[in-house]
Amino acid sequence: MKIWRKALDLNKVKPSRGQIEIMEDRCKGCRFCIEFCPKHVLEESKAFNAKGYHPAQAAQPEDCVNCGLCEMLCPEFAIKVTEEEKVKEVVRHG
């Protein structure tokens, strides 16, 4: 999808970035997160998990905008999204 409009404050606002953590052994391969990700960050893994499914994996983690949609849609609670700035703060203080 090509966007032809740009926000007036585009150069002032820094978009939020997220870090995706997928608990592979919980994933049952339903693909909800893959199908509904607005930035197409996730894809199906080639490997199998303990349940015998192909779990989701972050194919393009740098494109994550921290929307949390994958985390909300996951019926198995196998995905956790953390804002990248908060991850950096924890590392600095920890």
Protein Blocks (a to p, Z undefined) as FASTA:
>chain_A
ZZfbdcfklmmpccddddddddfklpgolommmmmmmnlmaccdfbdcfkopacdddfbl
mlpgolommmmmmmnlpaccddfklmmmmmmmZZ
